[in-house]
Amino acid sequence: MMMGKNASSEGYFILLGFSHWPHLEVILFVLILMFYLTTLIGNLFIIVLSCLDARLHTPMYFFLSNLSFLDLCYTTSSIPQLLVNLWGPEKTISYAGCMIQLYFVLALGTTECVLLVVMSYDRYAAVCRPLHYTVLMNPRFCHLLAVASWISGFITSALHSSFTFWVPLCGHHQVDHFFCEVPAVLRLSCVDTRANELTLLIMSSIFVLIPLILILSSYVAIALAVFRMQSSVKLQRVFGTCGSHLMVVSLFFIPIMCIYLQPPSGSSQDQGKFIALFYTVVTPSLNPLIYTLRNKDVRGAVRRLVGWEWDL
């Protein structure tokens, strides 16, 4: 049935990454390392700041801390492997390592889609239902929403990644990508993968399009409520917090849609690599900057932290 050897029998994959452009590898290594360090420092800083400053012990910053921790895990699931591959000639990853990487990248990406919906609902409740906000977003409910986001991502990934690796991977075992992603792995199959591609499209529609529609619906309601406000201070506060969240949503969802809302066979592999670089490297590093620079509460917490004015 299969003329070549299955990749699992070989025990490893070769991640081609950016080997087609060897002159770019050193430049990419430096840039990606800088972005990765920025991601680690920025997101860890937000997590620590949210824990230390009592004024940030609110649902919004609870979910922001979850997003920061999620971004730390998301980048760490693929970027260290990419840096190793860019630095030296060795570009292999074990079969088990590839399965684990695919699982966590998919799980964490799906979790982020759901978590961004939860964060938009929090903003909707704060702006459109201010009198009921403390009741709607009580601590127990916030924890349930966060747990549901993480569980939905990891369960969905378990089902989809298993379905992906059930496909016979024969012949060469060179993954034309810098990490094990579903579309790239499916290209190695020697059998018809239309069922997998359809499953990927359906799952992407559920966890990308539906969350995006819910987020946009929340912000339509928020926009209508904002236009009815008379206070310029309230307007600035709403635009500051909601604008940051919308920017994060745009930076994450637009490149994800470019990759996952089309069949793997119909996408440009080289273009896909650079788009994937954006949502795995650039976006997680920008999130802390967006929330820090555009958010008055975070800036105030930073000043209190630097000035040793902790409100514990």
Phi and psi restraints in degrees (value plus and minus 20) as a CYANA .aco file:
   2 MET   PHI    -135.3   -95.3
   2 MET   PSI     108.5   148.5
   3 MET   PHI    -102.1   -62.1
   3 MET   PSI     -48.5    -8.5
   4 GLY   PHI    -125.6   -85.6
   4 GLY   PSI     158.7   198.7
   5 LYS   PHI    -104.1   -64.1
   5 LYS   PSI     122.1   162.1
   6 ASN   PHI     -90.3   -50.3
   6 ASN   PSI     126.1   166.1
   7 ALA   PHI     -81.9   -41.9
   7 ALA   PSI     -51.0   -11.0
   8 SER   PHI     -86.6   -46.6
   8 SER   PSI     -51.6   -11.6
   9 SER   PHI     -92.5   -52.5
   9 SER   PSI     -49.1    -9.1
  10 GLU   PHI     -94.8   -54.8
  10 GLU   PSI     -48.3    -8.3
  11 GLY   PHI      67.8   107.8
  11 GLY   PSI     -18.3    21.7
  12 TYR   PHI    -178.8  -138.8
  12 TYR   PSI     143.6   183.6
  13 PHE   PHI    -138.7   -98.7
  13 PHE   PSI     138.3   178.3
  14 ILE   PHI    -129.8   -89.8
  14 ILE   PSI      98.5   138.5
  15 LEU   PHI    -109.1   -69.1
  15 LEU   PSI      84.5   124.5
  16 LEU   PHI     -86.0   -46.0
  16 LEU   PSI     -55.3   -15.3
  17 GLY   PHI      34.3    74.3
  17 GLY   PSI    -142.1  -102.1
  18 PHE   PHI    -129.3   -89.3
  18 PHE   PSI       9.8    49.8
  19 SER   PHI     -87.6   -47.6
  19 SER   PSI     -36.6     3.4
  20 HIS   PHI     -90.4   -50.4
  20 HIS   PSI     -39.2     0.8
  21 TRP   PHI    -143.4  -103.4
  21 TRP   PSI      50.1    90.1
  22 PRO   PHI     -79.1   -39.1
  22 PRO   PSI     -49.2    -9.2
  23 HIS   PHI     -90.5   -50.5
  23 HIS   PSI     -35.6     4.4
  24 LEU   PHI    -113.8   -73.8
  24 LEU   PSI     -32.4     7.6
  25 GLU   PHI     -83.9   -43.9
  25 GLU   PSI     -61.1   -21.1
  26 VAL   PHI     -86.1   -46.1
  26 VAL   PSI     -63.0   -23.0
  27 ILE   PHI     -83.2   -43.2
  27 ILE   PSI     -64.9   -24.9
  28 LEU   PHI     -83.0   -43.0
  28 LEU   PSI     -58.7   -18.7
  29 PHE   PHI     -78.7   -38.7
  29 PHE   PSI     -67.4   -27.4
  30 VAL   PHI     -84.9   -44.9
  30 VAL   PSI     -67.3   -27.3
  31 LEU   PHI     -83.7   -43.7
  31 LEU   PSI     -65.5   -25.5
  32 ILE   PHI     -87.4   -47.4
  32 ILE   PSI     -58.2   -18.2
  33 LEU   PHI     -82.0   -42.0
  33 LEU   PSI     -60.9   -20.9
  34 MET   PHI     -83.9   -43.9
  34 MET   PSI     -65.1   -25.1
  35 PHE   PHI     -84.1   -44.1
  35 PHE   PSI     -59.4   -19.4
  36 TYR   PHI     -85.7   -45.7
  36 TYR   PSI     -63.9   -23.9
  37 LEU   PHI     -83.9   -43.9
  37 LEU   PSI     -59.3   -19.3
  38 THR   PHI     -81.5   -41.5
  38 THR   PSI     -60.6   -20.6
  39 THR   PHI     -82.7   -42.7
  39 THR   PSI     -67.0   -27.0
  40 LEU   PHI     -81.7   -41.7
  40 LEU   PSI     -69.8   -29.8
  41 ILE   PHI     -87.1   -47.1
  41 ILE   PSI     -67.1   -27.1
  42 GLY   PHI     -84.0   -44.0
  42 GLY   PSI     -66.4   -26.4
  43 ASN   PHI     -92.7   -52.7
  43 ASN   PSI     -57.3   -17.3
  44 LEU   PHI     -83.3   -43.3
  44 LEU   PSI     -57.1   -17.1
  45 PHE   PHI     -83.6   -43.6
  45 PHE   PSI     -62.5   -22.5
  46 ILE   PHI     -84.3   -44.3
  46 ILE   PSI     -61.2   -21.2
  47 ILE   PHI     -82.6   -42.6
  47 ILE   PSI     -67.7   -27.7
  48 VAL   PHI     -84.8   -44.8
  48 VAL   PSI     -62.9   -22.9
  49 LEU   PHI     -81.7   -41.7
  49 LEU   PSI     -62.5   -22.5
  50 SER   PHI     -86.0   -46.0
  50 SER   PSI     -50.5   -10.5
  51 CYS   PHI     -98.1   -58.1
  51 CYS   PSI     -58.4   -18.4
  52 LEU   PHI     -99.8   -59.8
  52 LEU   PSI     -55.0   -15.0
  53 ASP   PHI    -114.1   -74.1
  53 ASP   PSI      96.4   136.4
  54 ALA   PHI     -84.3   -44.3
  54 ALA   PSI     -46.3    -6.3
  55 ARG   PHI     -90.6   -50.6
  55 ARG   PSI     -35.0     5.0
  56 LEU   PHI    -118.5   -78.5
  56 LEU   PSI     -10.5    29.5
  57 HIS   PHI    -104.0   -64.0
  57 HIS   PSI      44.1    84.1
  58 THR   PHI    -147.4  -107.4
  58 THR   PSI     144.0   184.0
  59 PRO   PHI     -75.2   -35.2
  59 PRO   PSI     -60.5   -20.5
  60 MET   PHI     -78.5   -38.5
  60 MET   PSI     -66.0   -26.0
  61 TYR   PHI    -101.8   -61.8
  61 TYR   PSI     -41.2    -1.2
  62 PHE   PHI     -83.6   -43.6
  62 PHE   PSI     -66.2   -26.2
  63 PHE   PHI     -90.5   -50.5
  63 PHE   PSI     -54.0   -14.0
  64 LEU   PHI     -84.1   -44.1
  64 LEU   PSI     -58.0   -18.0
  65 SER   PHI     -84.7   -44.7
  65 SER   PSI     -59.4   -19.4
  66 ASN   PHI     -81.3   -41.3
  66 ASN   PSI     -62.6   -22.6
  67 LEU   PHI     -83.9   -43.9
  67 LEU   PSI     -60.6   -20.6
  68 SER   PHI     -84.6   -44.6
  68 SER   PSI     -64.7   -24.7
  69 PHE   PHI     -84.1   -44.1
  69 PHE   PSI     -58.5   -18.5
  70 LEU   PHI     -82.2   -42.2
  70 LEU   PSI     -64.1   -24.1
  71 ASP   PHI     -84.7   -44.7
  71 ASP   PSI     -56.5   -16.5
  72 LEU   PHI     -80.2   -40.2
  72 LEU   PSI     -67.2   -27.2
  73 CYS   PHI     -87.2   -47.2
  73 CYS   PSI     -59.7   -19.7
  74 TYR   PHI     -83.0   -43.0
  74 TYR   PSI     -67.6   -27.6
  75 THR   PHI     -89.8   -49.8
  75 THR   PSI     -57.7   -17.7
  76 THR   PHI     -88.0   -48.0
  76 THR   PSI     -42.5    -2.5
  77 SER   PHI     -91.2   -51.2
  77 SER   PSI     -37.1     2.9
  78 SER   PHI    -154.4  -114.4
  78 SER   PSI     -51.8   -11.8
  79 ILE   PHI     -89.1   -49.1
  79 ILE   PSI     -64.2   -24.2
  80 PRO   PHI     -76.3   -36.3
  80 PRO   PSI     -60.5   -20.5
  81 GLN   PHI     -82.4   -42.4
  81 GLN   PSI     -60.5   -20.5
  82 LEU   PHI     -84.0   -44.0
  82 LEU   PSI     -62.9   -22.9
  83 LEU   PHI     -83.0   -43.0
  83 LEU   PSI     -59.5   -19.5
  84 VAL   PHI     -82.7   -42.7
  84 VAL   PSI     -63.4   -23.4
  85 ASN   PHI     -86.9   -46.9
  85 ASN   PSI     -55.6   -15.6
  86 LEU   PHI     -93.4   -53.4
  86 LEU   PSI     -49.9    -9.9
  87 TRP   PHI     -96.7   -56.7
  87 TRP   PSI     -57.6   -17.6
  88 GLY   PHI    -150.8  -110.8
  88 GLY   PSI     158.0   198.0
  89 PRO   PHI     -93.6   -53.6
  89 PRO   PSI     -41.4    -1.4
  90 GLU   PHI     -94.7   -54.7
  90 GLU   PSI      97.3   137.3
  91 LYS   PHI    -146.7  -106.7
  91 LYS   PSI       8.9    48.9
  92 THR   PHI    -115.3   -75.3
  92 THR   PSI     136.9   176.9
  93 ILE   PHI    -161.2  -121.2
  93 ILE   PSI     119.0   159.0
  94 SER   PHI     -85.6   -45.6
  94 SER   PSI     138.3   178.3
  95 TYR   PHI     -79.7   -39.7
  95 TYR   PSI     -64.6   -24.6
  96 ALA   PHI     -84.2   -44.2
  96 ALA   PSI     -60.3   -20.3
  97 GLY   PHI     -82.3   -42.3
  97 GLY   PSI     -58.4   -18.4
  98 CYS   PHI     -85.6   -45.6
  98 CYS   PSI     -62.2   -22.2
  99 MET   PHI     -82.6   -42.6
  99 MET   PSI     -64.0   -24.0
 100 ILE   PHI     -85.6   -45.6
 100 ILE   PSI     -63.0   -23.0
 101 GLN   PHI     -83.3   -43.3
 101 GLN   PSI     -66.4   -26.4
 102 LEU   PHI     -79.3   -39.3
 102 LEU   PSI     -62.7   -22.7
 103 TYR   PHI     -81.6   -41.6
 103 TYR   PSI     -68.6   -28.6
 104 PHE   PHI     -92.8   -52.8
 104 PHE   PSI     -57.0   -17.0
 105 VAL   PHI     -81.7   -41.7
 105 VAL   PSI     -64.6   -24.6
 106 LEU   PHI     -88.1   -48.1
 106 LEU   PSI     -62.0   -22.0
 107 ALA   PHI     -84.5   -44.5
 107 ALA   PSI     -66.0   -26.0
 108 LEU   PHI     -91.7   -51.7
 108 LEU   PSI     -55.2   -15.2
 109 GLY   PHI     -85.5   -45.5
 109 GLY   PSI     -62.2   -22.2
 110 THR   PHI     -85.5   -45.5
 110 THR   PSI     -61.3   -21.3
 111 THR   PHI     -80.0   -40.0
 111 THR   PSI     -60.0   -20.0
 112 GLU   PHI     -85.5   -45.5
 112 GLU   PSI     -58.2   -18.2
 113 CYS   PHI     -78.2   -38.2
 113 CYS   PSI     -65.7   -25.7
 114 VAL   PHI     -90.0   -50.0
 114 VAL   PSI     -61.3   -21.3
 115 LEU   PHI     -84.0   -44.0
 115 LEU   PSI     -56.0   -16.0
 116 LEU   PHI     -85.5   -45.5
 116 LEU   PSI     -51.7   -11.7
 117 VAL   PHI     -86.3   -46.3
 117 VAL   PSI     -64.9   -24.9
 118 VAL   PHI     -79.3   -39.3
 118 VAL   PSI     -62.1   -22.1
 119 MET   PHI     -85.9   -45.9
 119 MET   PSI     -55.3   -15.3
 120 SER   PHI     -89.5   -49.5
 120 SER   PSI     -55.1   -15.1
 121 TYR   PHI     -85.8   -45.8
 121 TYR   PSI     -58.3   -18.3
 122 ASP   PHI     -80.3   -40.3
 122 ASP   PSI     -63.4   -23.4
 123 ARG   PHI     -87.0   -47.0
 123 ARG   PSI     -57.8   -17.8
 124 TYR   PHI     -81.3   -41.3
 124 TYR   PSI     -65.7   -25.7
 125 ALA   PHI     -84.5   -44.5
 125 ALA   PSI     -58.3   -18.3
 126 ALA   PHI     -88.2   -48.2
 126 ALA   PSI     -57.9   -17.9
 127 VAL   PHI    -109.4   -69.4
 127 VAL   PSI     -64.4   -24.4
 128 CYS   PHI    -111.4   -71.4
 128 CYS   PSI     -42.3    -2.3
 129 ARG   PHI    -150.4  -110.4
 129 ARG   PSI      34.9    74.9
 130 PRO   PHI     -82.7   -42.7
 130 PRO   PSI     -53.9   -13.9
 131 LEU   PHI     -92.0   -52.0
 131 LEU   PSI     -43.7    -3.7
 132 HIS   PHI    -127.3   -87.3
 132 HIS   PSI     -12.3    27.7
 133 TYR   PHI     -80.5   -40.5
 133 TYR   PSI     -66.6   -26.6
 134 THR   PHI     -85.5   -45.5
 134 THR   PSI     -47.5    -7.5
 135 VAL   PHI     -99.0   -59.0
 135 VAL   PSI     -65.4   -25.4
 136 LEU   PHI     -83.6   -43.6
 136 LEU   PSI     -64.5   -24.5
 137 MET   PHI    -127.8   -87.8
 137 MET   PSI      33.4    73.4
 138 ASN   PHI     -91.4   -51.4
 138 ASN   PSI     138.3   178.3
 139 PRO   PHI     -74.4   -34.4
 139 PRO   PSI     -60.7   -20.7
 140 ARG   PHI     -83.9   -43.9
 140 ARG   PSI     -63.0   -23.0
 141 PHE   PHI     -86.6   -46.6
 141 PHE   PSI     -58.3   -18.3
 142 CYS   PHI     -82.0   -42.0
 142 CYS   PSI     -63.4   -23.4
 143 HIS   PHI     -85.0   -45.0
 143 HIS   PSI     -58.2   -18.2
 144 LEU   PHI     -84.1   -44.1
 144 LEU   PSI     -61.3   -21.3
 145 LEU   PHI     -83.4   -43.4
 145 LEU   PSI     -62.4   -22.4
 146 ALA   PHI     -85.2   -45.2
 146 ALA   PSI     -65.7   -25.7
 147 VAL   PHI     -83.0   -43.0
 147 VAL   PSI     -61.5   -21.5
 148 ALA   PHI     -82.1   -42.1
 148 ALA   PSI     -57.5   -17.5
 149 SER   PHI     -82.3   -42.3
 149 SER   PSI     -67.3   -27.3
 150 TRP   PHI     -87.2   -47.2
 150 TRP   PSI     -63.7   -23.7
 151 ILE   PHI     -84.6   -44.6
 151 ILE   PSI     -63.2   -23.2
 152 SER   PHI     -81.2   -41.2
 152 SER   PSI     -58.8   -18.8
 153 GLY   PHI     -86.6   -46.6
 153 GLY   PSI     -63.6   -23.6
 154 PHE   PHI     -95.6   -55.6
 154 PHE   PSI     -53.7   -13.7
 155 ILE   PHI     -89.6   -49.6
 155 ILE   PSI     -64.6   -24.6
 156 THR   PHI     -80.6   -40.6
 156 THR   PSI     -62.6   -22.6
 157 SER   PHI     -85.1   -45.1
 157 SER   PSI     -58.0   -18.0
 158 ALA   PHI     -80.7   -40.7
 158 ALA   PSI     -62.5   -22.5
 159 LEU   PHI     -89.0   -49.0
 159 LEU   PSI     -65.8   -25.8
 160 HIS   PHI     -95.6   -55.6
 160 HIS   PSI     -59.3   -19.3
 161 SER   PHI     -88.3   -48.3
 161 SER   PSI     -55.2   -15.2
 162 SER   PHI     -83.5   -43.5
 162 SER   PSI     -62.8   -22.8
 163 PHE   PHI     -83.1   -43.1
 163 PHE   PSI     -54.7   -14.7
 164 THR   PHI     -89.0   -49.0
 164 THR   PSI     -64.3   -24.3
 165 PHE   PHI    -103.4   -63.4
 165 PHE   PSI     -23.5    16.5
 166 TRP   PHI     -95.4   -55.4
 166 TRP   PSI     -40.3    -0.3
 167 VAL   PHI     -90.9   -50.9
 167 VAL   PSI     109.7   149.7
 168 PRO   PHI     -81.1   -41.1
 168 PRO   PSI     105.4   145.4
 169 LEU   PHI    -128.4   -88.4
 169 LEU   PSI      79.5   119.5
 170 CYS   PHI    -134.8   -94.8
 170 CYS   PSI     154.5   194.5
 171 GLY   PHI      52.2    92.2
 171 GLY   PSI    -158.6  -118.6
 172 HIS   PHI     -89.0   -49.0
 172 HIS   PSI     138.1   178.1
 173 HIS   PHI    -143.8  -103.8
 173 HIS   PSI      23.2    63.2
 174 GLN   PHI    -120.1   -80.1
 174 GLN   PSI      94.7   134.7
 175 VAL   PHI    -108.7   -68.7
 175 VAL   PSI      96.0   136.0
 176 ASP   PHI    -102.2   -62.2
 176 ASP   PSI      45.3    85.3
 177 HIS   PHI    -182.1  -142.1
 177 HIS   PSI     152.5   192.5
 178 PHE   PHI    -116.8   -76.8
 178 PHE   PSI     -22.5    17.5
 179 PHE   PHI    -174.2  -134.2
 179 PHE   PSI     147.8   187.8
 180 CYS   PHI     -99.7   -59.7
 180 CYS   PSI      80.8   120.8
 181 GLU   PHI    -135.4   -95.4
 181 GLU   PSI     130.2   170.2
 182 VAL   PHI     -73.7   -33.7
 182 VAL   PSI     -73.1   -33.1
 183 PRO   PHI     -78.2   -38.2
 183 PRO   PSI     -58.1   -18.1
 184 ALA   PHI     -89.0   -49.0
 184 ALA   PSI     -59.0   -19.0
 185 VAL   PHI     -89.8   -49.8
 185 VAL   PSI     -58.0   -18.0
 186 LEU   PHI     -83.1   -43.1
 186 LEU   PSI     -46.6    -6.6
 187 ARG   PHI     -87.6   -47.6
 187 ARG   PSI     -36.4     3.6
 188 LEU   PHI    -103.3   -63.3
 188 LEU   PSI     -29.1    10.9
 189 SER   PHI     -93.3   -53.3
 189 SER   PSI     126.8   166.8
 190 CYS   PHI    -124.4   -84.4
 190 CYS   PSI      -9.0    31.0
 191 VAL   PHI    -140.7  -100.7
 191 VAL   PSI     152.5   192.5
 192 ASP   PHI     -86.7   -46.7
 192 ASP   PSI     102.3   142.3
 193 THR   PHI    -129.7   -89.7
 193 THR   PSI      -0.6    39.4
 194 ARG   PHI     -82.9   -42.9
 194 ARG   PSI     -53.4   -13.4
 195 ALA   PHI     -85.3   -45.3
 195 ALA   PSI     -60.4   -20.4
 196 ASN   PHI     -86.1   -46.1
 196 ASN   PSI     -61.8   -21.8
 197 GLU   PHI     -84.4   -44.4
 197 GLU   PSI     -59.3   -19.3
 198 LEU   PHI     -85.9   -45.9
 198 LEU   PSI     -60.7   -20.7
 199 THR   PHI     -82.7   -42.7
 199 THR   PSI     -63.2   -23.2
 200 LEU   PHI     -81.4   -41.4
 200 LEU   PSI     -61.2   -21.2
 201 LEU   PHI     -86.6   -46.6
 201 LEU   PSI     -61.2   -21.2
 202 ILE   PHI     -86.3   -46.3
 202 ILE   PSI     -66.3   -26.3
 203 MET   PHI     -83.6   -43.6
 203 MET   PSI     -58.4   -18.4
 204 SER   PHI     -86.7   -46.7
 204 SER   PSI     -57.7   -17.7
 205 SER   PHI     -84.3   -44.3
 205 SER   PSI     -58.8   -18.8
 206 ILE   PHI     -89.9   -49.9
 206 ILE   PSI     -63.8   -23.8
 207 PHE   PHI    -121.3   -81.3
 207 PHE   PSI     -19.2    20.8
 208 VAL   PHI    -140.2  -100.2
 208 VAL   PSI     -76.4   -36.4
 209 LEU   PHI     -88.1   -48.1
 209 LEU   PSI     -67.8   -27.8
 210 ILE   PHI     -82.6   -42.6
 210 ILE   PSI     -67.4   -27.4
 211 PRO   PHI     -78.0   -38.0
 211 PRO   PSI     -60.3   -20.3
 212 LEU   PHI     -83.8   -43.8
 212 LEU   PSI     -60.8   -20.8
 213 ILE   PHI     -83.5   -43.5
 213 ILE   PSI     -62.8   -22.8
 214 LEU   PHI     -84.2   -44.2
 214 LEU   PSI     -60.6   -20.6
 215 ILE   PHI     -84.2   -44.2
 215 ILE   PSI     -66.6   -26.6
 216 LEU   PHI     -84.8   -44.8
 216 LEU   PSI     -56.6   -16.6
 217 SER   PHI     -83.2   -43.2
 217 SER   PSI     -61.3   -21.3
 218 SER   PHI     -80.7   -40.7
 218 SER   PSI     -61.1   -21.1
 219 TYR   PHI     -98.6   -58.6
 219 TYR   PSI     -42.0    -2.0
 220 VAL   PHI     -85.9   -45.9
 220 VAL   PSI     -65.3   -25.3
 221 ALA   PHI     -83.2   -43.2
 221 ALA   PSI     -60.0   -20.0
 222 ILE   PHI     -84.3   -44.3
 222 ILE   PSI     -63.1   -23.1
 223 ALA   PHI     -80.8   -40.8
 223 ALA   PSI     -62.3   -22.3
 224 LEU   PHI     -83.4   -43.4
 224 LEU   PSI     -59.1   -19.1
 225 ALA   PHI     -89.3   -49.3
 225 ALA   PSI     -56.0   -16.0
 226 VAL   PHI     -85.0   -45.0
 226 VAL   PSI     -61.1   -21.1
 227 PHE   PHI     -84.5   -44.5
 227 PHE   PSI     -40.7    -0.7
 228 ARG   PHI    -108.4   -68.4
 228 ARG   PSI     -27.8    12.2
 229 MET   PHI     -94.9   -54.9
 229 MET   PSI     124.8   164.8
 230 GLN   PHI    -122.9   -82.9
 230 GLN   PSI     -43.2    -3.2
 231 SER   PHI    -104.6   -64.6
 231 SER   PSI     105.9   145.9
 232 SER   PHI     -90.0   -50.0
 232 SER   PSI     -50.2   -10.2
 233 VAL   PHI     -85.6   -45.6
 233 VAL   PSI     -64.7   -24.7
 234 LYS   PHI     -83.2   -43.2
 234 LYS   PSI     -59.6   -19.6
 235 LEU   PHI     -80.7   -40.7
 235 LEU   PSI     -65.8   -25.8
 236 GLN   PHI     -83.6   -43.6
 236 GLN   PSI     -59.1   -19.1
 237 ARG   PHI     -85.5   -45.5
 237 ARG   PSI     -63.7   -23.7
 238 VAL   PHI     -84.3   -44.3
 238 VAL   PSI     -67.0   -27.0
 239 PHE   PHI     -84.6   -44.6
 239 PHE   PSI     -52.3   -12.3
 240 GLY   PHI     -85.7   -45.7
 240 GLY   PSI     -70.4   -30.4
 241 THR   PHI     -95.6   -55.6
 241 THR   PSI     -65.9   -25.9
 242 CYS   PHI     -91.1   -51.1
 242 CYS   PSI     -55.0   -15.0
 243 GLY   PHI     -83.6   -43.6
 243 GLY   PSI     -59.0   -19.0
 244 SER   PHI     -82.5   -42.5
 244 SER   PSI     -65.2   -25.2
 245 HIS   PHI     -85.3   -45.3
 245 HIS   PSI     -61.6   -21.6
 246 LEU   PHI     -83.1   -43.1
 246 LEU   PSI     -57.0   -17.0
 247 MET   PHI     -85.7   -45.7
 247 MET   PSI     -62.6   -22.6
 248 VAL   PHI     -82.7   -42.7
 248 VAL   PSI     -63.0   -23.0
 249 VAL   PHI     -79.6   -39.6
 249 VAL   PSI     -64.9   -24.9
 250 SER   PHI     -83.6   -43.6
 250 SER   PSI     -64.5   -24.5
 251 LEU   PHI     -84.8   -44.8
 251 LEU   PSI     -48.1    -8.1
 252 PHE   PHI    -110.3   -70.3
 252 PHE   PSI     -67.8   -27.8
 253 PHE   PHI     -95.4   -55.4
 253 PHE   PSI     -56.2   -16.2
 254 ILE   PHI     -82.6   -42.6
 254 ILE   PSI     -71.4   -31.4
 255 PRO   PHI     -87.2   -47.2
 255 PRO   PSI     -53.2   -13.2
 256 ILE   PHI     -81.5   -41.5
 256 ILE   PSI     -62.2   -22.2
 257 MET   PHI     -83.3   -43.3
 257 MET   PSI     -56.4   -16.4
 258 CYS   PHI     -84.4   -44.4
 258 CYS   PSI     -48.5    -8.5
 259 ILE   PHI    -111.8   -71.8
 259 ILE   PSI     -68.6   -28.6
 260 TYR   PHI    -115.7   -75.7
 260 TYR   PSI     -32.3     7.7
 261 LEU   PHI    -119.2   -79.2
 261 LEU   PSI      14.8    54.8
 262 GLN   PHI    -171.9  -131.9
 262 GLN   PSI     134.4   174.4
 263 PRO   PHI     -82.0   -42.0
 263 PRO   PSI     123.3   163.3
 264 PRO   PHI     -75.4   -35.4
 264 PRO   PSI     -56.1   -16.1
 265 SER   PHI     -91.9   -51.9
 265 SER   PSI     -34.6     5.4
 266 GLY   PHI    -121.0   -81.0
 266 GLY   PSI     -17.4    22.6
 267 SER   PHI    -125.9   -85.9
 267 SER   PSI     129.3   169.3
 268 SER   PHI     -95.2   -55.2
 268 SER   PSI     105.1   145.1
 269 GLN   PHI     -86.2   -46.2
 269 GLN   PSI     -64.5   -24.5
 270 ASP   PHI     -86.1   -46.1
 270 ASP   PSI     -62.6   -22.6
 271 GLN   PHI     -82.9   -42.9
 271 GLN   PSI     -59.9   -19.9
 272 GLY   PHI     -81.5   -41.5
 272 GLY   PSI     -55.0   -15.0
 273 LYS   PHI     -83.3   -43.3
 273 LYS   PSI     -64.8   -24.8
 274 PHE   PHI     -92.4   -52.4
 274 PHE   PSI     -52.7   -12.7
 275 ILE   PHI     -86.5   -46.5
 275 ILE   PSI     -61.9   -21.9
 276 ALA   PHI     -83.5   -43.5
 276 ALA   PSI     -55.8   -15.8
 277 LEU   PHI     -78.4   -38.4
 277 LEU   PSI     -56.4   -16.4
 278 PHE   PHI     -86.0   -46.0
 278 PHE   PSI     -69.6   -29.6
 279 TYR   PHI    -104.1   -64.1
 279 TYR   PSI     -31.6     8.4
 280 THR   PHI    -119.1   -79.1
 280 THR   PSI     -44.0    -4.0
 281 VAL   PHI    -134.7   -94.7
 281 VAL   PSI     -73.4   -33.4
 282 VAL   PHI     -94.5   -54.5
 282 VAL   PSI     -72.7   -32.7
 283 THR   PHI     -77.3   -37.3
 283 THR   PSI     -68.4   -28.4
 284 PRO   PHI     -81.5   -41.5
 284 PRO   PSI     -47.1    -7.1
 285 SER   PHI     -99.4   -59.4
 285 SER   PSI     -46.1    -6.1
 286 LEU   PHI    -103.9   -63.9
 286 LEU   PSI     -46.7    -6.7
 287 ASN   PHI     -73.8   -33.8
 287 ASN   PSI     -69.7   -29.7
 288 PRO   PHI     -81.7   -41.7
 288 PRO   PSI     -58.6   -18.6
 289 LEU   PHI     -84.6   -44.6
 289 LEU   PSI     -62.2   -22.2
 290 ILE   PHI     -81.7   -41.7
 290 ILE   PSI     -67.6   -27.6
 291 TYR   PHI     -91.0   -51.0
 291 TYR   PSI     -51.5   -11.5
 292 THR   PHI     -96.0   -56.0
 292 THR   PSI     -66.4   -26.4
 293 LEU   PHI     -95.1   -55.1
 293 LEU   PSI     -50.0   -10.0
 294 ARG   PHI    -121.9   -81.9
 294 ARG   PSI     -17.9    22.1
 295 ASN   PHI    -137.5   -97.5
 295 ASN   PSI     100.2   140.2
 296 LYS   PHI     -86.0   -46.0
 296 LYS   PSI     -59.8   -19.8
 297 ASP   PHI     -83.2   -43.2
 297 ASP   PSI     -62.6   -22.6
 298 VAL   PHI     -86.6   -46.6
 298 VAL   PSI     -62.4   -22.4
 299 ARG   PHI     -81.5   -41.5
 299 ARG   PSI     -59.7   -19.7
 300 GLY   PHI     -85.4   -45.4
 300 GLY   PSI     -59.6   -19.6
 301 ALA   PHI     -85.3   -45.3
 301 ALA   PSI     -57.3   -17.3
 302 VAL   PHI     -84.1   -44.1
 302 VAL   PSI     -62.8   -22.8
 303 ARG   PHI     -83.9   -43.9
 303 ARG   PSI     -61.3   -21.3
 304 ARG   PHI     -85.7   -45.7
 304 ARG   PSI     -57.9   -17.9
 305 LEU   PHI     -87.0   -47.0
 305 LEU   PSI     -65.1   -25.1
 306 VAL   PHI     -86.8   -46.8
 306 VAL   PSI     -55.6   -15.6
 307 GLY   PHI    -108.6   -68.6
 307 GLY   PSI     -12.6    27.4
 308 TRP   PHI      39.7    79.7
 308 TRP   PSI      11.7    51.7
 309 GLU   PHI    -122.8   -82.8
 309 GLU   PSI      46.4    86.4
 310 TRP   PHI    -100.5   -60.5
 310 TRP   PSI     115.1   155.1
 311 ASP   PHI    -127.0   -87.0
 311 ASP   PSI      53.2    93.2
